[in-house]
Amino acid sequence: FLFGQVMRICRRRGHVLLLAGDERTAMRWHADGFHQRSRRASPLVHSAPVHDAREIAGVKAARPDLLFLSPIFATNSHPGARPLGPLSFNRLAKLGSSGRIIALGGMNRRNAQMLSPRLIHGWAAIDAFKKKTA
């Protein structure tokens, strides 16, 4: 069971594990939190995906711990999505409460350096962590 394997690795390394789904399922699976656009507060770590000002305003009442703001740059996981770019990202990040924003979408170390460290808590990626094959 893949989730169990990932959970064991996270626990060993001291990482927080969020389940993409609802709070009830995250509790049942013993995740540390959940990743879903929700309108209610939770005792678990709660992250929410946001892409524009309307979505940021829509989740504010639930006070999620983290907002995953995306896509910042072009990304393989959403090939047709129009990236925000650093300027729009900075404008939207200010709406979402500094320190709670996770940058996502085409992120790597080089791209992360283009974003204001005062506005983000960190960045997340998929392709940046894939093993390169020759």
NORRAVEN-V540261 format. One line per field, one symbol per residue. phi: phi as a letter, one per 20 degrees, with the letter a starting at -180 (. if undefined). burial: 1 if it has 24 or more other C-alpha atoms within 12 Angstrom, else 0. A space follows every 50 residues. Layout:
phi = ???
burial = ???
This chain:
phi = .fgfffffffffemeeddefrefffgffemffaccafcdcfbfefcdcec cbffffffdgfflffcdeebefcgbffcgefeffmfffgffffffemgnd edebomebfffffedfffederccbdffdffede
burial = 00000010000000001111011001000011111111000101111111 11101110110011111111111110000000111101111111111101 1111111100110011001111111000000000
